[in-house]
Amino acid sequence: MFEIIPNWHPIFVHFTVALFSLAVGLFVVTPFMKSPLKEQWQTVARWNLWFGAGLTIITGLAGLYAYNTVAHDTPSHAAMTEHRNWAIIAITLIVSGQPSHL
C-alpha cells in the first residue's frame, strides 16, 4: 500500500477536518441539550477537540514531508509554499487555542 499512496497528508487532513467539525457542532448543540445528555455530549466534544488537535500535528508533519518529497514544477511550488505557510498559521492557532480547562 505504501507504493500506491506514498503521501499520507491528503488522508490525515480529512480526519483533522472531521474531528474539528464534529467538535464545533457538538459544542453548538450542547447548550440546548438536557441532562444527562448535555454532560455526555460535552465530553464527546472535548475528546474530538483533543483528538483533532493531535491529528492536526500529524497532518502538518505529513504535509511537510509531502512538501519536501513530492515532485513539482515552479508554479506548483509557489502554490505549495503558500499552502504550507497558511497551514503553519492554522496549526499554530489550533494547537495554541486549546483551553487548559478542557
C-alpha positions in Angstrom: 0.0 0.0 0.0 2.9 2.4 0.6 3.7 2.1 -3.1 0.2 3.2 -4.1 -0.1 6.0 -1.6 3.3 7.4 -0.7 1.8 10.7 0.5 -0.5 10.3 3.5 -1.2 14.0 4.0 -4.4 14.0 2.0 -5.7 11.2 4.2 -4.8 12.7 7.5 -6.3 16.1 6.6 -9.8 14.6 6.4 -9.6 13.3 9.9 -8.5 16.8 11.2 -11.4 18.5 9.4 -13.9 15.9 10.5 -12.9 15.9 14.2 -12.9 19.6 14.5 -16.2 20.0 12.6 -17.8 17.4 14.9 -16.4 19.1 18.0 -17.7 22.5 16.9 -21.2 21.0 16.0 -21.4 19.3 19.4 -20.3 22.5 21.3 -23.0 24.5 19.4 -25.8 21.9 20.1 -24.8 21.0 23.7 -26.3 24.1 25.4 -29.7 23.1 24.1 -29.5 19.5 25.5 -31.0 18.3 28.7 -29.0 16.4 31.4 -27.5 13.7 31.3 -27.0 14.0 27.5 -25.6 17.5 27.9 -22.6 16.3 30.0 -22.0 13.3 27.7 -22.1 15.4 24.6 -19.7 18.0 26.1 -17.3 15.1 26.9 -17.6 13.8 23.4 -16.9 17.3 22.0 -13.8 17.7 24.2 -12.5 14.3 23.1 -13.0 15.3 19.4 -11.3 18.6 20.0 -8.2 17.0 21.6 -8.0 14.1 19.0 -8.4 16.8 16.3 -5.5 18.8 17.7 -3.3 15.7 17.9 -4.1 14.7 14.3 -3.5 18.3 13.2 0.1 17.9 14.3 0.4 14.6 12.4 -1.3 16.2 9.4 1.1 19.1 9.5 4.1 16.7 9.7 2.8 14.6 6.8 2.3 17.9 4.9 5.9 19.0 5.4 7.1 15.6 4.3 5.0 15.9 1.2 6.2 19.4 0.6 9.8 18.2 0.6 9.3 14.9 -1.3 6.6 15.4 -3.9 7.9 16.3 -7.4 6.5 19.6 -8.6 7.2 22.4 -11.1 7.7 26.1 -10.4 4.0 27.2 -10.4 3.1 24.2 -8.2 5.9 25.1 -5.8 4.5 28.6 -5.4 1.1 27.2 -4.6 2.5 24.5 -2.2 4.6 27.2 -0.4 1.5 29.3 0.1 -0.4 26.3 1.3 2.4 25.4 3.7 2.5 28.9 5.1 -1.3 29.0 5.8 -1.1 25.5 7.3 1.6 26.6 9.7 -0.6 29.5 10.8 -3.7 27.3 11.2 -1.8 24.6 13.1 -0.4 27.2 15.5 -3.8 28.6 16.1 -5.4 25.2 16.6 -2.8 23.8 19.0 -2.3 27.0 21.0 -6.0 27.7 21.2 -6.8 24.6 23.2 -8.3 25.7 26.5 -6.4 24.4 29.5 -9.6 23.6 31.5 -10.8 21.0 28.9 
